[in-house]
Amino acid sequence: MIRTWVADIRPLLEETCYQEYYERVPKFRQKKADALKLVQGKAQSIGVWCLYEQMKKEYEIQKNTVYNLSHSGEYVLCSVHEGKDPKIRVGCDIEEIGICNMKIARRFFCRSEYEKIDSETNEERRRELFFRYWVLKESFIKATREGMAMGLDTFEIALGENGNPSVLLERPSRYREPFYYMESATEDQKYRIAVCSTDEEIDPKIRVMEFV
């Protein structure tokens, strides 16, 4: 089973709260946060690791458990695999919904994906489609561990509709195992979320952790 948690990092923008959680993370994560210049970036770095550590405690998972982290704007996201199979892949992504950049869609997405976005006349709906594709694609390349080294146009996604999940139609031949998707959004609907895994059991309920 893949579990996913999300957290709003705005409380960590306050120095006292930040320091409290900063002291809870390992030295390597502290150094990573220290190297960042922006306050928000520091809060994301500390916040996402605290999220991961709390999930480890909650589900009693080991250090070698497969997991993935993501952050965007005011939110951090973490997905973990509860089992012990090291071959399981999992990737997650969260993105703040902003401008629908059709130049990016045309350059990096598959033709069918670009055309689906371009055919939508309602601007709000167009933005939704763009960012759905974006998080779905990001979660897949993170699940493969290739990241942006894998071209976003080397695999094709059919967006889920009417309660059906999105589907990976085409993918590089080196990934023969099936991949599954789960999509969601933050409660304020300002951020899109996607989880991709080779484990078919992806909990659709995203748990919210609070920094206090």
URRATA-V389571 format. One record per residue. N is the residue number from 0. RES is the residue in one letter. OMEGA is omega in whole degrees, 0 to 359 (none if undefined). Layout:
n:N res:RES omega:OMEGA
n:N res:RES omega:OMEGA
//
This chain:
n:0 res:M omega:176
n:1 res:I omega:178
n:2 res:R omega:181
n:3 res:T omega:177
n:4 res:W omega:178
n:5 res:V omega:178
n:6 res:A omega:175
n:7 res:D omega:185
n:8 res:I omega:183
n:9 res:R omega:176
n:10 res:P omega:181
n:11 res:L omega:177
n:12 res:L omega:175
n:13 res:E omega:191
n:14 res:E omega:182
n:15 res:T omega:179
n:16 res:C omega:180
n:17 res:Y omega:182
n:18 res:Q omega:179
n:19 res:E omega:181
n:20 res:Y omega:178
n:21 res:Y omega:182
n:22 res:E omega:183
n:23 res:R omega:185
n:24 res:V omega:179
n:25 res:P omega:185
n:26 res:K omega:183
n:27 res:F omega:179
n:28 res:R omega:176
n:29 res:Q omega:179
n:30 res:K omega:179
n:31 res:K omega:179
n:32 res:A omega:180
n:33 res:D omega:183
n:34 res:A omega:181
n:35 res:L omega:184
n:36 res:K omega:185
n:37 res:L omega:180
n:38 res:V omega:180
n:39 res:Q omega:179
n:40 res:G omega:177
n:41 res:K omega:180
n:42 res:A omega:178
n:43 res:Q omega:183
n:44 res:S omega:179
n:45 res:I omega:183
n:46 res:G omega:184
n:47 res:V omega:179
n:48 res:W omega:176
n:49 res:C omega:177
n:50 res:L omega:179
n:51 res:Y omega:181
n:52 res:E omega:179
n:53 res:Q omega:177
n:54 res:M omega:177
n:55 res:K omega:179
n:56 res:K omega:184
n:57 res:E omega:185
n:58 res:Y omega:177
n:59 res:E omega:182
n:60 res:I omega:185
n:61 res:Q omega:183
n:62 res:K omega:183
n:63 res:N omega:178
n:64 res:T omega:180
n:65 res:V omega:179
n:66 res:Y omega:176
n:67 res:N omega:183
n:68 res:L omega:176
n:69 res:S omega:175
n:70 res:H omega:178
n:71 res:S omega:177
n:72 res:G omega:185
n:73 res:E omega:185
n:74 res:Y omega:172
n:75 res:V omega:186
n:76 res:L omega:177
n:77 res:C omega:174
n:78 res:S omega:179
n:79 res:V omega:176
n:80 res:H omega:183
n:81 res:E omega:183
n:82 res:G omega:183
n:83 res:K omega:182
n:84 res:D omega:182
n:85 res:P omega:181
n:86 res:K omega:179
n:87 res:I omega:176
n:88 res:R omega:175
n:89 res:V omega:176
n:90 res:G omega:178
n:91 res:C omega:179
n:92 res:D omega:174
n:93 res:I omega:181
n:94 res:E omega:175
n:95 res:E omega:181
n:96 res:I omega:181
n:97 res:G omega:181
n:98 res:I omega:175
n:99 res:C omega:184
n:100 res:N omega:183
n:101 res:M omega:177
n:102 res:K omega:177
n:103 res:I omega:180
n:104 res:A omega:181
n:105 res:R omega:184
n:106 res:R omega:190
n:107 res:F omega:182
n:108 res:F omega:173
n:109 res:C omega:182
n:110 res:R omega:181
n:111 res:S omega:180
n:112 res:E omega:178
n:113 res:Y omega:182
n:114 res:E omega:178
n:115 res:K omega:178
n:116 res:I omega:184
n:117 res:D omega:182
n:118 res:S omega:180
n:119 res:E omega:183
n:120 res:T omega:179
n:121 res:N omega:186
n:122 res:E omega:179
n:123 res:E omega:178
n:124 res:R omega:179
n:125 res:R omega:178
n:126 res:R omega:179
n:127 res:E omega:180
n:128 res:L omega:181
n:129 res:F omega:184
n:130 res:F omega:171
n:131 res:R omega:178
n:132 res:Y omega:184
n:133 res:W omega:182
n:134 res:V omega:177
n:135 res:L omega:180
n:136 res:K omega:179
n:137 res:E omega:182
n:138 res:S omega:178
n:139 res:F omega:182
n:140 res:I omega:175
n:141 res:K omega:178
n:142 res:A omega:179
n:143 res:T omega:184
n:144 res:R omega:178
n:145 res:E omega:181
n:146 res:G omega:184
n:147 res:M omega:174
n:148 res:A omega:176
n:149 res:M omega:180
n:150 res:G omega:181
n:151 res:L omega:179
n:152 res:D omega:179
n:153 res:T omega:176
n:154 res:F omega:187
n:155 res:E omega:182
n:156 res:I omega:172
n:157 res:A omega:182
n:158 res:L omega:178
n:159 res:G omega:178
n:160 res:E omega:176
n:161 res:N omega:177
n:162 res:G omega:178
n:163 res:N omega:181
n:164 res:P omega:173
n:165 res:S omega:186
n:166 res:V omega:175
n:167 res:L omega:184
n:168 res:L omega:181
n:169 res:E omega:179
n:170 res:R omega:175
n:171 res:P omega:186
n:172 res:S omega:180
n:173 res:R omega:177
n:174 res:Y omega:184
n:175 res:R omega:182
n:176 res:E omega:179
n:177 res:P omega:176
n:178 res:F omega:182
n:179 res:Y omega:182
n:180 res:Y omega:167
n:181 res:M omega:179
n:182 res:E omega:178
n:183 res:S omega:178
n:184 res:A omega:175
n:185 res:T omega:184
n:186 res:E omega:180
n:187 res:D omega:178
n:188 res:Q omega:181
n:189 res:K omega:181
n:190 res:Y omega:175
n:191 res:R omega:182
n:192 res:I omega:174
n:193 res:A omega:175
n:194 res:V omega:179
n:195 res:C omega:181
n:196 res:S omega:172
n:197 res:T omega:173
n:198 res:D omega:182
n:199 res:E omega:182
n:200 res:E omega:177
n:201 res:I omega:181
n:202 res:D omega:181
n:203 res:P omega:181
n:204 res:K omega:179
n:205 res:I omega:181
n:206 res:R omega:181
n:207 res:V omega:174
n:208 res:M omega:181
n:209 res:E omega:173
n:210 res:F omega:183
n:211 res:V omega:none
//
